[in-house]
Amino acid sequence: MARVCGRLRKGVAIAAGVGVLGLPIAAGAVWGAVRGEEEGEPAAVTVTVDVPHMPTSTSLSADEAPALGPAVQRQLDAAVQGIMREVHVPGVTVGLWTPDRGSYVRSFGVADKGEGRPMTPDLYMRIGSETKTFTVTALLQLADRGRVGLDDPIAKYVDGVPGGSSITLRQLAGMRSGLFNYSEDETFLKALTSDPKRSFTPRELLGYSFKHPVLFPPGRQFDYSNTNLVLLGLVVEKASGQPLGEFIRKNILQPARLDHTHFPTDAAFPDPHARGYTDQTASGKTEDAADWNPSWAGAAGAMISDLEDLRTWARTVATGTLPNGNSLISPALQRQRLIASPAAAPGVGYGLGIFDVQGWIGHNGSLPGYESLVVHLPSAQTTLVVLLNTDVRQDGQQPSSIFGEAITKIATPGHVFDLPARPSAG
């Protein structure tokens, strides 16, 4: 059980520093053929993109980047395929969009190891802790409407929280509450891995946390805890009078035109979707987790989406602006959201349900079988989405972070997504 604890307790959480989990392909894109494996390279579904031929600079400033022409796309292909071999990733989809410099959309490997079905950019994926950006956005919308105050104590909305009269909603959203992370509790881990299809209620999840002492006085330091988001999900429900998933659908997904993003209430998974492979199992062997019930992640990590929706969402949540130009939340609250306190490492900060990693704004996600990285670089108006169907780590590092670093070293060398693994991640 010790091995399972060392791995799973960081799922939908912060290992590698952070968590942990349509519209047509970008304009001008043409579907390519499925390419067979050559010299051991992962098979790829290639999307050929019309790219402007812009000169690349050999001396790039912080906000400059090379055009995504054929030479750079070959570099990206090689980097992604190399990581897949090194980390043994079954399938990955990468989307990179930079205005005036082109786009890069690729899927490599397989979505189903048993059938050999290829990974493609149109698949639904579980997105893990990217869910947190939706839950906190819902909270901020209610704050805009005067239904909650960010400096209200959680005790005003949820009974039985240890020290709840001193912990504010802002501290919960900023991962500074001091509450124990329920997904690190040994009893919870045994319950989940022994029956991964069972359903958990938010109150059950909180029970695993509340039996542990508070780690530090609220506001004193940063500590990533899924407990915080389960509580905020309950706040949204109480203040809005609606189930969390329904509030998110009406107030976020519909206005943002995210037609392929869902907050599931059970283990249902829309088709087509990728199978997901994890070693966070009772036996320690790698298994297919696609049918695991994500209720254990709830407001912290249960959601499902696809590449194009996440492309839209990355920019929307980072800028606070909907695709139609209207505000997702008020500019004043968006500014507060992006005030990032020091988090996992130098150059890494955490605001209200959102990370800032060397200028990249967004979140990542990881839960058994799936990982996501959904970030936007406002200084270059560049968006990066990485989706993969495994959460098996390499030397404690989440694979999504390894891909993110390699891709940004090539595409935005002045802003490298270098999110280190936490020393405690096992």
C-alpha positions as CSV (number, residue, x, y, z in Angstrom):
1,M,0.0,0.0,0.0
2,A,2.9,2.3,0.6
3,R,3.8,2.4,-3.1
4,V,0.2,3.2,-4.0
5,C,0.1,6.1,-1.5
6,G,3.3,7.6,-2.9
7,R,1.8,7.8,-6.3
8,L,-2.0,8.2,-6.0
9,R,-1.9,10.9,-3.4
10,K,-0.6,13.3,-5.9
11,G,-3.2,12.4,-8.5
12,V,-5.4,15.4,-9.4
13,A,-2.9,17.3,-7.2
14,I,0.5,18.8,-7.4
15,A,3.2,16.3,-8.2
16,A,5.6,17.8,-10.6
17,G,4.5,21.0,-9.0
18,V,0.9,20.9,-10.0
19,G,-2.1,18.7,-9.9
20,V,-2.4,15.4,-10.3
21,L,-7.0,15.5,-16.2
22,G,-15.7,19.6,-30.6
23,L,-14.8,22.3,-32.7
24,P,-12.9,21.7,-35.9
25,I,-9.1,21.7,-36.2
26,A,-7.6,25.1,-36.5
27,A,-8.5,27.0,-39.7
28,G,-6.3,25.9,-42.6
29,A,-5.7,22.5,-41.2
30,V,-6.0,19.4,-43.3
31,W,-6.2,15.9,-41.9
32,G,-3.2,13.8,-42.7
33,A,-2.9,10.0,-43.0
34,V,-2.2,7.7,-40.1
35,R,1.5,7.1,-40.3
36,G,2.9,3.7,-39.5
37,E,5.7,3.2,-37.0
38,E,9.2,3.8,-38.5
39,E,12.4,2.8,-36.8
40,G,10.5,2.4,-33.5
41,E,8.9,5.8,-33.5
42,P,5.3,6.1,-32.2
43,A,2.6,6.1,-34.9
44,A,1.2,9.6,-35.5
45,V,-2.0,11.2,-36.8
46,T,-0.5,14.2,-38.6
47,V,-2.4,17.4,-39.0
48,T,-0.8,19.5,-41.8
49,V,-1.2,23.2,-41.0
50,D,-0.9,26.2,-43.4
51,V,2.0,28.1,-41.7
52,P,3.4,31.5,-42.7
53,H,7.0,31.3,-43.6
54,M,8.6,33.7,-41.2
55,P,12.3,34.0,-40.6
56,T,13.4,32.6,-37.2
57,S,15.8,34.5,-35.0
58,T,19.0,33.0,-33.7
59,S,18.9,35.4,-30.7
60,L,15.4,35.4,-29.2
61,S,14.2,37.9,-26.6
62,A,11.9,36.7,-23.8
63,D,8.7,37.3,-25.9
64,E,9.9,36.2,-29.3
65,A,9.5,32.7,-30.7
66,P,10.2,31.0,-34.0
67,A,7.6,30.6,-36.6
68,L,6.1,27.1,-36.6
69,G,7.3,26.3,-40.1
70,P,8.4,22.8,-41.3
71,A,11.8,22.8,-39.6
72,V,10.4,23.7,-36.2
73,Q,7.5,21.2,-36.6
74,R,10.1,18.5,-37.3
75,Q,11.9,19.5,-34.1
76,L,8.6,19.3,-32.2
77,D,7.8,15.9,-33.7
78,A,11.2,14.6,-32.7
79,A,10.9,16.0,-29.1
80,V,7.5,14.6,-28.6
81,Q,8.3,11.2,-30.0
82,G,11.5,11.0,-28.0
83,I,9.6,11.6,-24.8
84,M,7.1,9.0,-25.7
85,R,9.8,6.4,-26.0
86,E,11.5,7.5,-22.8
87,V,8.4,7.7,-20.6
88,H,6.5,4.8,-22.4
89,V,3.4,7.0,-23.2
90,P,0.8,5.1,-25.2
91,G,-0.7,8.2,-26.8
92,V,-0.5,11.9,-26.8
93,T,-2.1,14.9,-28.5
94,V,-0.3,18.3,-28.7
95,G,-1.8,21.6,-29.8
96,L,0.2,24.8,-30.1
97,W,-1.3,28.0,-31.5
98,T,0.6,31.2,-32.0
99,P,-1.0,34.1,-34.0
100,D,1.1,35.2,-37.0
101,R,3.6,32.3,-36.4
102,G,1.4,29.3,-37.2
103,S,0.0,26.3,-35.5
104,Y,1.0,22.8,-34.6
105,V,-1.5,20.0,-33.9
106,R,-0.3,16.4,-33.7
107,S,-1.5,13.1,-32.2
108,F,1.0,10.3,-31.8
109,G,0.6,6.7,-30.6
110,V,-2.5,4.8,-29.7
111,A,-5.7,5.6,-27.9
112,D,-6.4,1.9,-27.1
113,K,-3.5,-0.5,-26.6
114,G,-5.7,-3.5,-27.0
115,E,-7.3,-2.5,-30.3
116,G,-4.3,-0.5,-31.7
117,R,-6.8,2.4,-32.4
118,P,-4.7,5.6,-33.1
119,M,-4.7,8.7,-30.9
120,T,-6.5,11.5,-32.7
121,P,-7.1,15.2,-31.9
122,D,-10.9,14.8,-31.6
123,L,-11.0,12.4,-28.7
124,Y,-12.6,13.1,-25.3
125,M,-10.1,12.9,-22.4
126,R,-10.4,13.2,-18.6
127,I,-8.7,16.4,-17.7
128,G,-8.1,16.0,-13.9
129,S,-7.1,19.2,-12.0
130,E,-7.9,21.5,-15.0
131,T,-11.4,21.1,-13.4
132,K,-10.1,23.4,-10.6
133,T,-10.0,26.3,-13.0
134,F,-13.7,25.8,-13.7
135,T,-14.7,25.4,-10.1
136,V,-12.9,28.5,-9.0
137,T,-14.2,30.5,-11.9
138,A,-17.7,29.5,-10.7
139,L,-16.8,30.9,-7.3
140,L,-15.5,34.1,-8.7
141,Q,-18.7,34.6,-10.8
142,L,-20.7,34.3,-7.6
143,A,-18.4,36.8,-5.9
144,D,-19.1,39.2,-8.8
145,R,-22.8,38.8,-8.2
146,G,-22.5,39.4,-4.5
147,R,-23.6,35.9,-3.6
148,V,-20.3,35.1,-1.8
149,G,-17.3,37.1,-0.5
150,L,-13.8,35.8,-1.1
151,D,-12.9,36.8,2.5
152,D,-15.9,35.0,4.0
153,P,-15.0,32.1,6.3
154,I,-15.8,28.6,5.0
155,A,-17.8,28.0,8.2
156,K,-20.4,30.4,6.8
157,Y,-21.2,27.8,4.1
158,V,-20.0,24.4,5.3
159,D,-20.2,23.0,8.8
160,G,-17.6,20.9,10.5
161,V,-14.5,22.2,8.8
162,P,-11.5,22.2,11.3
163,G,-10.7,25.9,12.0
164,G,-13.4,26.8,9.5
165,S,-14.1,30.1,11.1
166,S,-10.6,31.2,10.3
167,I,-10.2,29.8,6.7
168,T,-11.4,32.1,4.0
169,L,-12.7,31.2,0.5
170,R,-9.7,33.1,-0.9
171,Q,-7.3,30.9,1.0
172,L,-9.1,27.7,-0.2
173,A,-8.8,28.9,-3.8
174,G,-5.2,29.9,-3.4
175,M,-4.2,26.6,-1.7
176,R,-3.3,28.2,1.6
177,S,-5.9,26.7,4.0
178,G,-3.7,24.2,5.8
179,L,-6.3,21.5,5.4
180,F,-5.1,18.0,5.0
181,N,-5.4,16.6,1.4
182,Y,-7.9,13.8,1.6
183,S,-6.3,12.0,-1.4
184,E,-3.2,11.4,0.8
185,D,-5.2,9.5,3.4
186,E,-4.4,5.8,3.5
187,T,-8.0,4.7,4.2
188,F,-9.2,6.7,1.2
189,L,-6.5,5.2,-1.0
190,K,-7.4,1.7,0.0
191,A,-11.1,2.4,-0.6
192,L,-10.5,3.8,-4.1
193,T,-8.0,1.2,-5.3
194,S,-10.0,-1.7,-4.0
195,D,-13.1,-0.5,-5.8
196,P,-12.3,2.2,-8.3
197,K,-15.8,2.2,-9.8
198,R,-17.5,3.1,-6.5
199,S,-19.1,6.6,-6.0
200,F,-17.9,9.0,-3.4
201,T,-19.9,12.0,-2.1
202,P,-18.2,15.3,-1.3
203,R,-18.9,14.8,2.4
204,E,-17.3,11.3,2.3
205,L,-14.1,12.9,0.8
206,L,-14.0,15.6,3.4
207,G,-14.3,13.0,6.1
208,Y,-11.0,11.5,5.1
209,S,-9.4,15.0,5.4
210,F,-11.0,16.2,8.6
211,K,-9.8,13.3,10.8
212,H,-6.2,14.7,10.3
213,P,-4.9,17.8,12.1
214,V,-4.6,21.1,10.2
215,L,-1.1,21.4,8.8
216,F,-0.5,25.1,9.5
217,P,-2.5,28.3,10.3
218,P,-4.5,29.5,7.3
219,G,-2.6,31.8,5.0
220,R,0.8,30.9,6.4
221,Q,2.0,28.9,3.4
222,F,1.2,27.2,0.1
223,D,0.1,23.5,0.2
224,Y,-1.8,22.0,-2.7
225,S,-4.9,20.1,-1.4
226,N,-7.8,18.7,-3.2
227,T,-9.9,19.2,0.0
228,N,-9.9,22.9,-0.7
229,L,-11.7,22.4,-4.1
230,V,-14.3,19.9,-2.7
231,L,-15.2,22.6,-0.2
232,L,-15.5,25.3,-2.8
233,G,-17.7,23.0,-4.9
234,L,-20.1,22.9,-1.9
235,V,-19.9,26.7,-1.6
236,V,-20.9,27.1,-5.2
237,E,-23.8,24.7,-4.8
238,K,-25.1,26.4,-1.6
239,A,-24.7,30.0,-2.9
240,S,-26.2,29.2,-6.3
241,G,-28.9,26.7,-5.3
242,Q,-27.7,24.5,-8.2
243,P,-25.6,21.3,-8.5
244,L,-22.0,22.3,-9.3
245,G,-22.0,20.7,-12.8
246,E,-25.2,22.5,-13.7
247,F,-23.9,25.9,-12.6
248,I,-20.7,25.4,-14.6
249,R,-22.6,24.3,-17.6
250,K,-25.0,27.3,-17.7
251,N,-22.6,30.0,-16.6
252,I,-19.2,28.9,-18.0
253,L,-19.5,26.2,-20.6
254,Q,-22.3,27.7,-22.6
255,P,-21.1,31.3,-22.7
256,A,-17.5,30.1,-23.6
257,R,-19.0,27.8,-26.3
258,L,-17.4,24.7,-24.8
259,D,-19.8,22.2,-26.3
260,H,-17.5,19.2,-25.7
261,T,-16.7,19.8,-22.0
262,H,-18.7,18.0,-19.3
263,F,-18.9,17.6,-15.6
264,P,-19.8,13.9,-15.2
265,T,-22.1,12.7,-12.4
266,D,-21.0,9.1,-12.8
267,A,-18.4,7.1,-14.7
268,A,-20.0,7.7,-18.1
269,F,-17.4,8.8,-20.8
270,P,-18.6,10.2,-24.2
271,D,-17.4,8.6,-27.4
272,P,-15.0,8.8,-29.0
273,H,-12.5,8.7,-26.1
274,A,-9.1,7.3,-25.3
275,R,-8.5,4.5,-22.9
276,G,-6.3,5.6,-20.0
277,Y,-3.5,3.6,-18.4
278,T,-2.3,3.8,-14.8
279,D,-0.1,2.0,-12.3
280,Q,-2.0,3.6,-9.4
281,T,-3.6,0.3,-8.6
282,A,-3.9,-2.0,-5.7
283,S,-1.6,-4.5,-7.4
284,G,0.8,-1.9,-8.7
285,K,0.4,-3.3,-12.2
286,T,-0.7,-1.0,-15.1
287,E,-4.4,-1.2,-15.8
288,D,-7.0,0.6,-17.9
289,A,-8.7,3.3,-15.8
290,A,-11.1,4.7,-18.4
291,D,-14.1,3.3,-16.5
292,W,-13.0,4.4,-13.1
293,N,-15.6,6.6,-11.4
294,P,-14.2,10.2,-11.2
295,S,-16.5,11.2,-8.3
296,W,-13.5,10.8,-6.0
297,A,-12.0,13.9,-7.7
298,G,-15.3,15.8,-7.8
299,A,-14.9,19.6,-7.9
300,A,-11.1,19.1,-7.9
301,G,-10.7,16.9,-11.0
302,A,-13.7,15.1,-12.4
303,M,-14.2,16.9,-15.7
304,I,-14.0,15.7,-19.4
305,S,-13.0,17.8,-22.4
306,D,-11.3,17.7,-25.8
307,L,-8.4,19.5,-27.5
308,E,-10.4,22.3,-29.3
309,D,-12.5,23.2,-26.2
310,L,-9.3,23.3,-24.1
311,R,-7.7,25.6,-26.7
312,T,-10.6,28.0,-26.2
313,W,-10.6,27.6,-22.4
314,A,-6.9,28.2,-22.0
315,R,-7.1,31.7,-23.4
316,T,-10.5,32.4,-21.8
317,V,-9.4,31.6,-18.2
318,A,-6.0,33.3,-18.5
319,T,-7.4,36.5,-19.9
320,G,-10.9,36.5,-18.2
321,T,-12.4,37.2,-21.6
322,L,-15.0,35.0,-23.5
323,P,-14.6,34.3,-27.2
324,N,-17.3,36.9,-28.0
325,G,-15.2,39.6,-26.2
326,N,-17.4,39.7,-23.0
327,S,-15.9,39.2,-19.6
328,L,-15.9,35.8,-18.0
329,I,-15.5,37.5,-14.7
330,S,-15.0,41.2,-13.9
331,P,-11.6,42.7,-14.7
332,A,-11.1,43.5,-11.0
333,L,-11.6,39.9,-9.9
334,Q,-9.5,38.7,-12.9
335,R,-6.6,40.8,-11.6
336,Q,-7.1,39.3,-8.1
337,R,-7.1,35.8,-9.6
338,L,-3.8,36.3,-11.2
339,I,-2.0,37.6,-8.1
340,A,0.3,34.5,-7.8
341,S,1.9,33.7,-4.5
342,P,5.1,31.7,-4.5
343,A,4.3,28.0,-4.9
344,A,6.3,25.0,-5.9
345,A,9.6,26.5,-7.1
346,P,11.2,29.8,-8.3
347,G,9.3,31.2,-11.2
348,V,6.2,29.3,-10.2
349,G,3.2,31.0,-8.5
350,Y,-0.3,30.1,-7.7
351,G,-3.2,32.5,-7.8
352,L,-6.9,31.6,-7.3
353,G,-7.2,28.2,-8.9
354,I,-4.6,28.9,-11.5
355,F,-0.8,28.6,-11.9
356,D,1.8,31.0,-13.4
357,V,4.8,29.0,-14.6
358,Q,7.4,31.3,-16.2
359,G,4.6,33.4,-17.7
360,W,2.4,30.5,-18.8
361,I,-1.0,30.9,-17.1
362,G,-3.3,27.9,-16.6
363,H,-3.3,24.5,-14.9
364,N,-2.4,20.9,-15.4
365,G,-4.2,17.8,-14.4
366,S,-3.5,14.2,-13.5
367,L,-5.7,11.4,-12.4
368,P,-5.4,7.6,-13.0
369,G,-5.0,7.0,-16.7
370,Y,-4.9,10.6,-18.0
371,E,-3.0,13.9,-17.8
372,S,-3.5,17.3,-19.2
373,L,-1.6,20.6,-19.6
374,V,-3.7,23.6,-20.5
375,V,-1.8,26.9,-20.5
376,H,-1.7,30.3,-22.3
377,L,1.2,32.7,-22.6
378,P,-0.4,36.2,-22.8
379,S,2.9,38.0,-23.7
380,A,3.0,36.0,-27.0
381,Q,-0.7,35.2,-27.3
382,T,0.3,31.5,-27.5
383,T,-1.7,28.6,-26.3
384,L,-0.4,25.1,-25.5
385,V,-2.6,22.0,-24.8
386,V,-1.1,18.6,-24.1
387,L,-3.4,15.5,-23.5
388,L,-2.1,12.0,-22.8
389,N,-3.6,8.7,-21.8
390,T,-1.3,7.7,-19.0
391,D,-0.2,9.2,-15.6
392,V,2.7,6.8,-15.1
393,R,5.6,9.0,-13.9
394,Q,9.2,9.1,-14.9
395,D,11.5,9.7,-11.8
396,G,8.6,11.4,-10.0
397,Q,7.9,13.8,-12.8
398,Q,4.5,13.9,-14.4
399,P,4.7,13.2,-18.2
400,S,2.6,16.2,-19.1
401,S,5.3,18.5,-17.5
402,I,8.0,16.7,-19.4
403,F,6.2,17.3,-22.7
404,G,5.5,20.9,-21.7
405,E,9.1,21.7,-21.0
406,A,10.4,20.1,-24.2
407,I,7.8,21.8,-26.4
408,T,8.3,25.3,-24.9
409,K,12.1,25.1,-25.1
410,I,11.6,24.9,-28.9
411,A,8.5,27.1,-29.3
412,T,9.0,29.8,-26.7
413,P,12.6,29.6,-25.5
414,G,12.2,32.8,-23.4
415,H,9.4,31.2,-21.4
416,V,10.1,27.5,-20.7
417,F,7.5,25.6,-18.8
418,D,9.9,24.2,-16.3
419,L,7.8,22.8,-13.5
420,P,9.9,20.6,-11.2
421,A,8.8,17.5,-9.5
422,R,8.0,17.9,-5.8
423,P,10.6,16.2,-3.6
424,S,7.9,14.3,-1.8
425,A,6.3,12.9,-5.0
426,G,7.0,9.2,-5.2
